[in-house]
Amino acid sequence: MPTAPCSLIYLAYGSSDLHAEAIYSLLSYYRVARSAVRVLIYTDAAAAFRQVLGERPGVYYPAVTPGEWQRWRGSSNKVYLLKVGVLTHAARHYPGNLLFVDTDTIWQLDPAPLFAQIERGQFVMHVSEGELATGNELSRKIYRRLQGQTFQVAQRKLSLGSTTVLYNSGVLGLSSALAAELVGVVELADQLYAAYNKHMMEQLAFSMWFGETDKIAEAAPYVLHYWNLKAARPLLTRVFRQHAPHSLAAFYEKATALNLGELHESELRYRALPSWRRTLLKLVGRQWQLPALGH
């Protein structure tokens, strides 16, 4: 077991739809955790969380100024880079083993082994998405555009090669001792965004910075990240508003009944179909869509 303090970190900034996701994820964590760690919820709506969760022991809402929120977006002014600001802030104010998870996650196993890996100096991301050169359509496009280009950050020179592996950044874990590296991630991400302005440059920056010298550990066995189900957010929010203010247990039960994990997998299978087949299915009205899931 880790000896340093451990923190599970959420970022719920901007959209109120993230509140439902964050609380559902947190409740799933409490279901699997044998010994709950400190929880940090970085949000611009702490009162909304307190109204539902109450003054729950071990849950903290770090104070962040509007100026800090803006600075954390980097020179490229990207909301995706708020993750780096959150981790940097947590390392300074809550040192120890830090595990950041996106709100659209469901815990499946106690992440204690992940915290142990982090304490040993391992950097953690959600899951490998494979080599950039042979990945999905966007990955291949980025590879074709940026292959051979060199990006210099401080004394390091980084470039995209045929073996560059892209990891999903829905989970980010590191010890506070490694947090000094994060300034390099931001600088690299800003350069990548300037070279090719695609949303996934933040996760590519993390993958390149930490994956070039060491193998990145994967958190996928412990947590499901349903990143592809943005269409389900309004439905989850509706369930949240109906049940969470009265009963967190009822909200958890109803949210679980949505079967987000199964929907996540079925949508991914649809994405993996050849483009001609997806086009044909769309033409005959059989493209993937969120099922009608009751009221």
C-alpha positions as CSV (number, residue, x, y, z in Angstrom):
1,M,0.0,0.0,0.0
2,P,1.2,3.6,-0.7
3,T,2.7,5.4,2.2
4,A,2.2,9.0,0.8
5,P,-1.3,10.6,0.9
6,C,-3.4,9.7,-2.1
7,S,-5.8,12.0,-3.9
8,L,-8.5,11.2,-6.5
9,I,-9.1,14.3,-8.6
10,Y,-12.1,15.5,-10.7
11,L,-12.4,18.5,-12.9
12,A,-16.0,19.8,-13.3
13,Y,-15.7,23.2,-14.9
14,G,-18.2,25.1,-17.0
15,S,-21.0,22.8,-18.1
16,S,-23.5,21.7,-15.4
17,D,-23.8,18.3,-17.3
18,L,-20.4,17.5,-15.8
19,H,-21.9,17.6,-12.3
20,A,-24.0,14.5,-13.0
21,E,-21.1,12.6,-14.5
22,A,-18.7,13.5,-11.7
23,I,-21.0,12.5,-8.9
24,Y,-21.9,9.2,-10.6
25,S,-18.2,8.5,-11.1
26,L,-17.5,9.3,-7.5
27,L,-20.4,7.1,-6.2
28,S,-19.0,4.3,-8.3
29,Y,-15.6,4.8,-6.7
30,Y,-17.1,4.5,-3.2
31,R,-18.7,1.2,-4.3
32,V,-15.3,-0.4,-5.1
33,A,-12.8,1.4,-2.8
34,R,-11.9,-0.7,0.2
35,S,-10.4,2.4,1.9
36,A,-11.5,5.7,0.3
37,V,-8.7,8.3,-0.4
38,R,-9.0,12.0,-0.4
39,V,-11.2,13.4,-3.2
40,L,-10.5,16.8,-4.8
41,I,-13.2,18.3,-6.9
42,Y,-11.9,21.2,-8.9
43,T,-15.0,23.2,-10.0
44,D,-16.5,26.6,-10.5
45,A,-19.7,25.4,-8.8
46,A,-18.7,24.0,-5.4
47,A,-22.0,25.0,-3.9
48,A,-23.9,22.8,-6.4
49,F,-21.8,19.8,-5.4
50,R,-22.2,20.5,-1.7
51,Q,-25.9,20.8,-2.1
52,V,-26.1,17.2,-3.3
53,L,-23.1,15.6,-1.5
54,G,-23.4,17.5,1.7
55,E,-20.2,18.1,3.8
56,R,-18.9,14.7,3.0
57,P,-15.7,13.8,4.9
58,G,-12.6,13.5,2.7
59,V,-14.1,15.6,-0.2
60,Y,-12.5,19.0,-0.8
61,Y,-13.1,21.8,-3.3
62,P,-9.8,23.6,-3.9
63,A,-10.3,27.4,-4.4
64,V,-9.3,28.5,-7.9
65,T,-9.5,32.2,-9.0
66,P,-10.9,33.2,-12.4
67,G,-7.4,34.3,-13.4
68,E,-5.9,30.9,-12.6
69,W,-8.6,29.1,-14.6
70,Q,-7.6,31.3,-17.6
71,R,-3.9,30.9,-17.1
72,W,-4.3,27.1,-17.0
73,R,-5.6,27.2,-20.6
74,G,-2.1,27.9,-21.8
75,S,-1.1,30.2,-24.7
76,S,-3.3,28.1,-27.0
77,N,-6.3,28.9,-24.8
78,K,-7.5,25.3,-24.7
79,V,-9.9,24.0,-22.1
80,Y,-8.2,20.6,-22.4
81,L,-5.1,22.1,-20.7
82,L,-7.0,22.8,-17.5
83,K,-6.1,19.2,-16.5
84,V,-2.4,20.2,-16.3
85,G,-3.3,23.3,-14.1
86,V,-5.3,21.1,-11.8
87,L,-2.6,18.5,-11.4
88,T,0.0,21.3,-10.8
89,H,-2.2,22.9,-8.2
90,A,-2.9,19.6,-6.5
91,A,0.8,18.7,-6.4
92,R,1.5,22.0,-4.6
93,H,-1.3,22.0,-2.1
94,Y,-2.1,18.3,-1.7
95,P,1.3,16.5,-2.3
96,G,1.5,12.8,-2.6
97,N,0.1,10.4,-5.2
98,L,-2.3,12.1,-7.6
99,L,-4.9,10.4,-9.8
100,F,-6.9,12.6,-12.1
101,V,-10.0,11.1,-13.8
102,D,-12.4,12.7,-16.3
103,T,-16.0,13.0,-15.1
104,D,-17.3,10.5,-17.8
105,T,-15.8,7.5,-16.0
106,I,-17.1,4.6,-14.0
107,W,-14.9,2.8,-11.5
108,Q,-14.8,-1.0,-11.8
109,L,-12.0,-1.9,-9.4
110,D,-10.4,-0.4,-6.3
111,P,-7.5,1.8,-7.8
112,A,-5.2,1.1,-4.8
113,P,-2.7,-0.7,-7.1
114,L,-2.6,2.3,-9.4
115,F,-1.7,4.6,-6.5
116,A,1.0,2.1,-5.6
117,Q,2.4,2.3,-9.1
118,I,2.3,6.1,-9.0
119,E,4.2,6.1,-5.7
120,R,6.9,4.0,-7.4
121,G,7.3,6.8,-10.0
122,Q,5.1,5.4,-12.7
123,F,3.1,7.8,-14.9
124,V,-0.5,6.6,-15.6
125,M,-2.9,7.3,-18.4
126,H,-6.2,5.6,-19.3
127,V,-5.4,3.3,-22.1
128,S,-3.1,3.0,-25.2
129,E,-4.9,3.9,-28.4
130,G,-2.1,2.3,-30.4
131,E,0.6,3.8,-32.7
132,L,-0.4,7.2,-34.1
133,A,0.6,6.1,-37.6
134,T,-1.9,3.2,-37.7
135,G,-4.6,4.5,-35.4
136,N,-8.0,6.0,-36.2
137,E,-8.6,8.4,-39.0
138,L,-7.7,11.5,-36.9
139,S,-4.6,9.9,-35.5
140,R,-3.4,9.0,-39.0
141,K,-4.1,12.5,-40.2
142,I,-2.1,14.0,-37.4
143,Y,0.8,11.6,-38.1
144,R,0.8,12.5,-41.8
145,R,0.8,16.2,-41.0
146,L,3.4,16.2,-38.2
147,Q,5.7,13.3,-38.9
148,G,9.3,14.4,-38.9
149,Q,8.7,17.7,-37.3
150,T,10.7,18.5,-34.2
151,F,9.4,20.3,-31.1
152,Q,11.9,21.7,-28.7
153,V,10.9,22.3,-25.1
154,A,13.7,23.4,-22.8
155,Q,16.6,21.0,-23.5
156,R,14.4,18.2,-24.9
157,K,13.7,17.7,-28.6
158,L,10.6,15.6,-29.4
159,S,9.3,14.4,-32.7
160,L,6.5,12.1,-34.0
161,G,7.8,8.8,-35.4
162,S,6.2,5.6,-36.7
163,T,6.3,4.1,-33.2
164,T,4.8,7.1,-31.3
165,V,2.0,5.7,-29.2
166,L,-1.1,7.7,-28.3
167,Y,-2.7,7.3,-24.9
168,N,-6.1,8.4,-23.8
169,S,-5.9,11.2,-21.2
170,G,-9.2,10.4,-19.4
171,V,-7.0,9.3,-16.6
172,L,-3.7,10.9,-15.5
173,G,-1.7,9.7,-12.6
174,L,1.6,10.9,-11.2
175,S,3.4,11.6,-7.9
176,S,3.7,15.3,-6.9
177,A,7.5,14.8,-7.3
178,L,6.9,14.4,-11.0
179,A,4.7,17.5,-11.3
180,A,7.6,19.7,-12.3
181,E,7.4,17.9,-15.6
182,L,4.0,19.3,-16.4
183,V,5.2,22.7,-17.5
184,G,6.9,20.8,-20.3
185,V,3.7,19.1,-21.3
186,V,1.9,22.5,-21.6
187,E,4.7,24.0,-23.7
188,L,4.7,20.9,-26.0
189,A,0.9,21.0,-26.2
190,D,1.0,24.7,-27.2
191,Q,3.4,23.9,-29.9
192,L,1.4,21.0,-31.2
193,Y,-1.8,23.1,-31.2
194,A,0.0,25.8,-33.2
195,A,1.3,23.2,-35.7
196,Y,-2.1,21.5,-36.1
197,N,-5.1,22.7,-34.2
198,K,-6.8,19.5,-33.3
199,H,-8.5,18.8,-29.9
200,M,-6.4,15.7,-29.1
201,M,-3.1,17.6,-29.0
202,E,-3.2,17.7,-25.2
203,Q,-3.3,13.9,-24.9
204,L,-0.6,13.6,-27.6
205,A,1.6,16.0,-25.6
206,F,1.2,13.8,-22.4
207,S,1.9,10.7,-24.5
208,M,5.0,12.1,-26.1
209,W,6.4,13.7,-23.0
210,F,6.1,10.7,-20.6
211,G,6.1,7.9,-23.2
212,E,9.3,8.7,-24.9
213,T,11.5,7.6,-22.0
214,D,9.3,5.2,-20.0
215,K,6.4,2.9,-20.6
216,I,3.1,4.5,-19.5
217,A,0.9,2.4,-17.2
218,E,-2.7,1.9,-18.2
219,A,-5.6,2.4,-15.9
220,A,-8.2,0.8,-18.2
221,P,-8.8,-2.4,-16.1
222,Y,-9.8,-0.2,-13.1
223,V,-12.0,2.4,-14.7
224,L,-14.3,2.6,-17.7
225,H,-14.0,5.9,-19.7
226,Y,-17.1,6.4,-21.9
227,W,-15.6,9.4,-23.7
228,N,-17.6,8.7,-26.9
229,L,-21.1,9.1,-25.3
230,K,-21.5,12.9,-25.2
231,A,-25.0,12.3,-26.5
232,A,-25.9,10.5,-23.2
233,R,-25.1,13.6,-21.1
234,P,-28.5,15.2,-21.3
235,L,-30.1,11.8,-20.3
236,L,-27.7,11.4,-17.3
237,T,-28.3,15.0,-16.3
238,R,-32.1,14.4,-16.3
239,V,-31.7,11.3,-14.1
240,F,-29.5,13.3,-11.8
241,R,-31.9,16.2,-11.4
242,Q,-34.8,13.8,-10.8
243,H,-33.1,11.7,-8.1
244,A,-29.8,13.0,-6.8
245,P,-31.2,15.9,-4.7
246,H,-33.4,13.4,-2.8
247,S,-31.4,10.1,-2.8
248,L,-27.9,9.4,-4.0
249,A,-28.6,5.7,-3.9
250,A,-31.6,6.1,-6.3
251,F,-29.5,8.3,-8.6
252,Y,-26.8,5.7,-8.7
253,E,-29.3,2.9,-9.4
254,K,-31.0,4.7,-12.2
255,A,-27.8,5.9,-13.7
256,T,-26.4,2.4,-13.6
257,A,-29.5,1.2,-15.4
258,L,-28.6,3.3,-18.4
259,N,-25.9,0.7,-19.2
260,L,-23.3,3.4,-20.2
261,G,-20.6,0.7,-20.4
262,E,-22.6,-1.3,-23.0
263,L,-23.5,1.8,-25.0
264,H,-19.9,2.8,-25.0
265,E,-18.8,-0.5,-26.4
266,S,-21.6,-0.6,-29.1
267,E,-20.8,2.9,-30.3
268,L,-17.1,2.0,-30.5
269,R,-18.0,-1.1,-32.6
270,Y,-19.9,1.2,-35.0
271,R,-17.0,3.6,-35.2
272,A,-14.7,0.7,-36.2
273,L,-16.8,-0.2,-39.2
274,P,-15.4,0.8,-42.6
275,S,-16.5,4.3,-43.6
276,W,-18.4,3.0,-46.6
277,R,-20.5,0.8,-44.4
278,R,-21.2,3.6,-41.9
279,T,-22.3,5.7,-44.9
280,L,-24.6,3.0,-46.1
281,L,-26.1,2.4,-42.7
282,K,-26.8,6.2,-42.4
283,L,-28.4,6.3,-45.8
284,V,-30.9,3.5,-44.8
285,G,-31.5,5.1,-41.3
286,R,-29.6,2.5,-39.4
287,Q,-26.7,4.6,-38.1
288,W,-25.7,4.2,-34.4
289,Q,-27.8,6.3,-32.1
290,L,-28.6,6.4,-28.5
291,P,-31.5,4.0,-27.8
292,A,-34.8,5.4,-26.4
293,L,-34.2,4.7,-22.7
294,G,-37.4,5.4,-20.9
295,H,-38.2,8.3,-18.6
